[in-house]
Amino acid sequence: MITGVNHFTLAVSDLSRSVRFYIDILGANLRADWSSGAYLELGELWLCLVQSAEPVIPRSDYTHIALSCEPTHFLTFSTRISEAATLWQDNVSEGASLYFLDPDGHKLELHHGNLNSRLAHYRAHPEKGVQLYK
C-alpha cells in the first residue's frame, strides 16, 4: 500500500547554485551532501538534488511540484521568491499560489491549501464540470 511520497530527485546543472537556492530562498535544511548530490529537507519533503552530466532541459508542459505554505507566511515567502526567481504562470486556481522556476527551470508552485480545500472549492463552483467522488 502506498503511504505517501518518499522523495523527489531533481537533476541540476550546477549543484552548488541549486543547493544555495533551495536553502536561501526556499528555507530548506541541508541534511547531507556529496560531490554529485545533496539531500535537503523542506518541511516533510525529502528532496534530492543530483548533478547532471547531461544538459538539464526544462519541461514545457504543466508538470510541476507544488510546495505547501502556511497562509500566514504566504505573502512574505512569495515576495522573497518573486525577487529571486522567474515566475512561469499567473495563479488562476483556488487558493493563493505562486508559480516559479528554480535555477534549472524546474517548475515549482508555492501553495496554501490542500486537497480538501480544493474539493470544497469545486463543490461551491460546479460550473467547471469537475466530477467529485467520495
Order of alpha helices (4+ residues) and beta strands (2+ residues): beta-alpha-beta-beta-beta-beta-alpha-beta-beta-beta-alpha
